[in-house]
Amino acid sequence: MLPPRARTAGVLAALTLATAACGAAPSTQQPKTSSEGGVNAATATSAADFGGFDKLVEAAKKEGALHVIALPPDWANYGEIIQKFQEKYGIKIESETPDAASADEINAVKTRKGQDRAPDVLDLGQSFAISGAKEGLFAPYKVQSFDKIPEGQKEPTGLWVNDYGGYVSIGCDAKKITTCPTSFADLLKPEYKGKVAMNGNPTKSGSAFAGVYAAAIANGGSYDDIQPGLDFFKKLKDAGNYNPVETTPATIEKGETQISIDWDYNNAAYAPQMAGKGLDWKVNVPTDGKYFQMYAQAVNKDAPHPAAARLWQEYLYSAEGQNLYLKGFARPVLLPAMTADGTVDKALAEKLPQVEGTPTFPTPEQVDAAKAKLAGGWDAAVSG
């Protein structure tokens, strides 16, 4: 939720709010710091601080609202997740600018501090989660299932926690492309001239950033060296194969992005959508550049609805919430634990794109270095 994300632009949720760009005057509020019983919701680090989960629910229902940003309804099944949360707790979710990037989320936290239109929670590419925590933007919170989340997939105090993830993949319209690419090397073939797109700009988009990292791995790079990924996209651009149009369901349907480098859960989710429109959208995890990354949740330290923000976290990391991610073809962070305890939806798990091997992850320092390298080199690689 580096990201756009680019998240899938073009599909705006019915819940989308008007933003300041539309001329709305910013409103301010005093931080909501306590719930019934004198509990300081803004500093609560677990449900226990409310007196238990039921008391957290009471406090969240009293607030009555939750403000989220950058959650496209067709990204990791967020449309249904939002709907189910509202039905379960009777808390209205205000979902703003679903197609926003992680960078936009961080900017909203900074610029709307003290306003009731500030985001309560964030769903971020991991590099943004790490940098936001360093900047002191988030509140520590440990959900009830915190101890089941693998080490390395959470900040120790709960400033950020990975929620779901996927592999970089190559989506392809098999009705228009005779032979769909299965590797980064394939993407340089002349028959793909003008056809290879991405889901956003890698300096802002988590999926696109991962695409460059995967390309680096496919071309002799490593977590310590993303430069081969930049070099690859320069070759792709020089060959005339790079398509700067940002992938969305609309661009796929129109044939504007016939090949797309994106998360496997996005590409997998497009397949049934496009089948109904007469397209045959195929998904391949590249054989020469496997890269897995997770997004992360964080609670805004100055959330206008601090109890609702924490209840939202509890829901996402419950078996119900994690299975809803799975329904959207995303790999939930608690998948290993849920497989072990029998709470995973096995039918949904079997629908995930198959990938061999165990995923590895770059360190925060490696991600920061790669992000800096991209910031200075991406435009030069694909400009002109």
N, C-alpha and C positions, 0 to 999 in steps of 0.2 A: 506499500500500500512500500536501485536508486530510483525507485521509481524515481514521465510519466510513468506517471509511473511509467512509462506511459501506461497507463492502464488503458483499457480499450476505450478510446474516445468515440463519440458519436452515438452512444446509447445513454441518454440522460434519464435518470430515474425520475419517476413522477414526484418523488419527494424533494427534488432539487430545490434549493432555496435561492432567492435573489441574493447576489453578493454586492459588496461595495462598488464593484466595477459597474453595476447597473444603476448606481446613483443612490443607493440606500445609505442613510446616515448611520454611522456607527453608534451603537448603544453601549453604555457602560453599566457596571453593576459592582456591588461589593462582593467579594468572594464568599461563597457559601461554605462556611467553615465548620458547621456543626449540624448534626441531626438530632432526633429526639434522644433524650437522655444525656445530652451534653457531649456526645461522641463527636470528635473532630474528624469529619469525613475526609477532609482535604489532606490529612496526615495519616490516615489509617493505612497500615501496611499489610493487613490481612482481615478476613471476615471476623476473626476473633476480636479485633479491636472494636467492632460494632456490637459485640456480645453474641456473635454467632451469625450464621448465614441468614437465618430468618430475619434477624434485625437489620442486616444489610439490605435485604429485599424491602423491608418496611421503609428504610431511609431513602432508597432509590425511588420507590413508588411515590413518596412524598415530594421528591424533586420533580417527578413526572415527565422528564424529557432527557434526551441524550443527543448531543450534536456530534455527528461524524462527518468526515471529509475524505474524498479520494477512494470511495468504495463503489466501483462499478457493479451493477447488479449481476453482470455476467462474468465477473472475475472471482474465481474460487467460490462461486455460489453465494456471493454476498447478498444478492437480492432476496433469496429465501432465508438466509440467516437473519437479516434485518426483520423480515416479516414474522418469523417464528419468535424472535425475542419480544417483539411488540405484543404478539398474541399471548405469550407466556406470562409477561409481567405487566402489561397494560401501560407501558412506558412508550411515549411517542418518540420515534427517532427522526431527527431532522438530518437529512443526508444532502450535503452540499458538494457541488462540483465533483461528480464521481470520476471524471477523467483527469483530475489534478495529479501532479507529480509529488513524490516525497519531498522534494525541495519546496513545493508550494505548501505542504503540510507544516513543515518547520517554520516557514515564513509566517503562516497564519498564527501559529503559537506565539511567535515573537511580536507580531504587529497588533494582535488582538488581545493582548494581556489585559485583564480587567473588564473585558467586554463579554456580554452574554452570547455573542456569536463566535467566541473562540471555540476551537474543537476540544471536546472532552477527552477523546482518545485518538490514537494515531496507529495506522498500519503502514509500516515503513520498510523500504529496502534496508538491509542490515547496516550498510555503511552510514546511512542517515540515523539509524537508531543509535549506533555507537557514538557518532559525533554529537547528536542531540543530548545524549546522557552526559557527555563530557562538558557540554555547555550548561548543564544544570536545568534543563527544560522539563524533565520528567519527574514523576513521583514514584518512589519505590512501592511496589505492591506484589505480594505473593499470593497467587490463587491457591485454592485448596489442593489442586493437583501439582503444585510447584515441584515437589520432591520427585515426581515421576518424570519430569522433563529432563532429558539427558544433559549432563554437564557440557558446557560449550555452546548450548542452545539457549542460554539465559544469562543475564547479568546477575551476579550472586545475590544482590539485594532486591532484584525484581524491577530495576529501572527499565529494562526491556526484556521481552521474552519472545523467542521465536514461536510462531503459531502454525505456519504451513509453508510448504515449499514445493519445488519441482526442478526438473532438469531443463536445460536449454534444449530446444527441439527445432526441427525444420518442418513447417507446415507447407502443404502444396496442394494446389487445385489440380487433381488428376484428370479432370475433364479437359483442361487446357494445356497441361504439361504432359508430354508423352511419357517421360521417365522422371519420376520425382527424385530429387537429390537425397542422398542418405549420409552425406559427409560434407564438411566444409570444403574439402578439395573439389567435390562435385560442383559447388556453387560458382567456380571459376570457368566452367564450361561455356562455350559460346552460345549454346542454345538457351541459356538463361539470361540473355542480354536484356537489361532493363527490368528484370523481374524479382530481384532479391531485396526484400524490404525488412524492416525491423519494427518493433513496437516502441518507437520513441527514440530520443536522443540519449546516448549512453552517459552523458554528463548529468542527466536529470532522471533517467529511467532505469529502474532496477533490472528489468528484463533485457533492455538494450546493453546495459553495462555487463550483464552476465554473458550476453552474446559475444561481446568483444573478448571477455576473459576466456570463454570456451574456444574462440577462434585462436587465441594465443596458445592455449594448451594443444590445439590441433596442429600448430605450426612451430613446435619446438620451444614454446614459452613455458611459463610456470606461474604459480601464485606470486612469485617474486618478480616476474617479468611479463608484463602485459603488452610490451612493445610489439611482439610478433602479431598480436591481435590487431593493433593499429595498422601495421604493415599489410596485413591481410585485407583489411577493408580499403586501404589505398589501392591495392591490386584490383580488388573488386570494382572500385570506382573507375580506375584507369581502363579496365576491361569493358566498361559500359554496363556491367551487370548490376551495380548497386542502384536501388530504387529509393529515393529519399522520402517517399510517401509513407506516413506513419500508418501501420496496420490497424484496422478496426473491422468489426463485422461488416460495416457498410462498404469499406474498400475491397474486402474479399468478395462480397456479393457482386460488386460492380466490375470485378476483374482487374482492379487497379493494383492489387497486391497479390499476385498469383503464387508467390513463394514468400514465407514469412519466418524469420528467426524470432522465436518467442518461447515462453515457458510451455512445457508440455501440457500443463493443465488448461492453459488458454487455447492452444491448438486443438487439444482433445475436446474441449467444450464447443469449439466452433464446428466440429464435424457433424454432430446431429442437427445443429442449427442450419448448416449449409445444405445438408441432405434434403431438407424440406424445400429448399430453393433450387434444387436441381444440380447442386455442386457436389463433387466427390473430394472432400478435404482429407488428405492423408497426413499422418504424423510420424516422423522419424526422429529418434534421438541420435544425433550424429555419431558415427562410429569412431571418429578421430578427435572428438573434443567433448567428452562428457563433463558437464559442469552442473552441480547441484547447489541451489541456494535457497535459503528460507527468508521469508519476511518476518517482521517482528512487531509485536504490540507494545505500546507504551501509553501511560496515562499522563495527560497534561498536568504539570504541577499546579497550574492555576485553572483547572477545569471548572467551568461554571456549574456543572452537575457532578460533583466528586463521588457521591455514592453510586449514582447510575453508571458512572465510568467504571467503577470497580465491579459492579454487578455484570456489566458487559464483558469484562475480562473473565469473570467466573463462568459465564455462559460459553464463551468461545473455547475455554479449556475444559469444559465438561464433555462427557462422552457424546452428548447430543450435538454440541457445537462442533466438535472434532469430526464427527461423522458427516455433518453438513458440509464441511470443507471437502471431505472425501467424495461426497456426491458431486462436487464441482471438479473432480479429477485432481484436486490438490492433495499433496501428501502431508497429513497432519503431523505435528511434532510429537504427539502422543501415540502415533501409530504402533510403535514397538510395545509400549505398555498396554495398549488396548488389545493388541493381538494376543499378548500374554494372558490378560485377565478375561478375555472373551467378550469385551464390550464393543469391539470393532464390527462394523457391518461388512461381513465377508464378501457378499455379492458386489458391493461397491469397490472393495479393495481389489477384487479380481479384474475390474475394468480399467485399472491404472495402466498406462503404457509400460510395457515391460522393459526393464533395463538390467543388465548384468553388472555385477560388482557392487562394492560398498562405497557410497559417496564420501568424499573428503572435503574439508572446508579450509579456506584461507583464514589466517589469523586477522584480528582487527587491524594490526599494523600493516599487514600485506594489503588488505582492502583499502586502507587510507592511502598507501603509496600508489596503488593502481588507480585510485580515483584522482589523485593529483596528476599522474601521468596522462590520464585521459583528458582532464581539464585543459592541459596545455597542448595536446596533440590531436584531438578528434577533428576539430574544424579544418586543420591543415590536411588531415588524411583524406577527407571527403569533399573538400571545397573545390571550386573550379568546374 
